[in-house]
Every structure is written in structure tokens, then in C-alpha cells.
Amino acid sequence: MASTDRKHANGEDKLVFSLRRERGLASSYLYLFQEFWCPGIAIEGVESFQNYFEAKDSDVVVASFPKTGTTWLIALTFAIVNRKHFSEENHPLLTSNPHTLVSCLEFKIFCDEIHDPLLHLSTMLEPRLFSTHTPFTALPKSLIQSNAKIIYICRNPFDTFVSAWTYFNKIRSMSLPALGLEEAFEMYCDGIVSFGPWWSHMLGYWKESMARPNKVLFLKYEDLKENVNFYVKNIAEFLGCPFTAEEESDGEIESIIELCSFEKMKELEVNISGKLDKFIDNKLFFRKGEIGDWVNYFSPSMINKLSRIIEEKLSGSGLSFNMCS
């Protein structure tokens, strides 16, 4: 564990050096770790998450591939679960970035930032809310085997690429040159992106949601944008805390939607000038929030190539996307 098990540090270094590595969009290297491309700074956190996390049946985990609507889903989930605890006027989402309120397991809980992760976890109020980018196949057994709930969100691969390329170029190490669109696109098509390949990430959670629909709720960003009212109710029902008729008539669902809207969150002072973990500007989590922005970046040859990859990788799975253009 990052904070209490330093004696494994040399072993961790040897592990990293033994792995295949490639340049990442934001980091010097991504490492092929347990069959996915893991940022070097996350390997120890993922291993500690796997080895030490003990799930509770009341836990809720928001899982996602990076840049697919994570921030929005975290905010909605937090607001739904905690709707009886906070008033509209004094809600934590008005003064805190969603990623501060719902901690990422591999990047926040099981890393140097929290001195004693197990103590921290044991003192959290239930239901405990977490987020993760870890692929389903790499999740701890305790999480998979428990009755904890997982809500997964994905996005059409075209918009995901544009969002990832613009975001990671902004947070990249200043010692690295910015990646051009075409170079980044080739890496994306090869699946060499943080927590990728992206098709494997999506399919892992998709297949589990088909096999165990009471365990994994699989959402698409586009569907959420199109009918957010329906999916807010869907999330609440999935988590076992459905809205009452009185709550619905009082406009509780609409209040949550407004509180967590892209426009609302983007204009909050904490998301304009605040920082996450002292080095990522909160404003970087709010770019456009649009569907179909990829048409402003893709050439015809890029469209054809990515379309072929999507057809090949998702064929027979039942998972598909409507490409808005």
C-alpha cells in the first residue's frame, strides 16, 4: 500500500521496468499492465486497490473510461444518493468539484495523498461513493463478488477521442511536446491510451451489465444527454433509492438535473479557479459537453478508419453507437 508498505517499492520499480511501455497522450509512458495500458503513476494505486479494498454491499462505484462523462455522472450520483442530506442553497456541489466529493480509488484513495487508506475507508459514512477508471477485468474480487453497485458510463468513440486529445494535451508534462491530432489518433486507434484499449474497457462492463443487470448499470453519455430525467430516475431505482411520488411532484428530479448541469457546474467559482490535487485546473473538466463535436476535427480518412475499428471490435456484442454529425 502506498502509505504503509514502502518495503515493496523496489519490487514495484522492477515490475514497471519489466512492462512494455509506449508514449501516452499526457504522460511520458503508459505501461501494458494486466492487459491494459496503465499510466505509470497509477500502477501502484491499481495494485493496492486490488489487494486491499474490501467492498461493502452498500458501496456505489462510478466507473468510466476517461473523458466519457465521468464528472457529470459523479455529480448526478452524489446528488441522488445524498438528496435528503443537503438543501439546494447549501449543497456541496456548489462549492466543491465532483471529483473532490467522490474520490477515485486508484488515484486518490490508494495513493500517497491519503496516509492510511484502510483507516480512511473504515470511517467513511455509508453508502460509500467512489469512482474508478480501472477496467472491469482488473477490479478487486471483493468488489465483483459483493452486492456493491457499479454505474458505468461510456461515450461514442469519436467524441471520446477529441475530448481525450484536447484534455491530455492540456495536462501533459511540460517536458513533453504537444501531440498532434494525427499522431494521437493513431495511438487511439491502436488502443494505446490511459486504461485502454477503449473497446476492451467498454466491452468488459457491457458484458457484465448484460449478465448481471442488478450489479452493473451501463449508460451512454448520448442517452443521458437526450433524456436525463429518465436516467436520473433509472439511477435512483438501480441504487435502491427511488424517488417518491412526492419528491417527483416537488420537482426534486429537476432540481438535481439543474444542480448537476454542465452549464451550472462550469460557471461555479470552484470550477473556474479551483484545482484538483493542486495541479489540475478544475475548469479542464468542463470543455463543451456537446455531442458530435468530433465533426470539427475528423478528416474523411479518419472517419473511415475509426468506423472500421468500431465495427470490428464491437461486432456481435450488441453494443453500438449512433454517430451524430
Protein Blocks (a to p, Z undefined) as FASTA:
>chain_A
ZZlmmmlmmmmmmmmmmpccdddfkbmbdcdeehiacdfklmmmmmmmmmmmccdfkbcc
ddddehihpmmmmmmmmmmmmmmmpcfklgfklmpcfklmmccfklmmmccklmblmlmm
mmpccddddddfbdfklgcfklmmmmbdcddddddfklmmmmmmmmmmmmmcfkbccddf
klmmmmmmnopaghiafklmmmmmmmmmmmmmmlpccddfklmmmmmmlmmmmmmmmnop
acdfklmmnommmmmmmmmpmklmmmpmklmmmceehlacfklmmmnopghklmmmpcfk
lmmmmmmmmmmmmgonlpacdddZZ
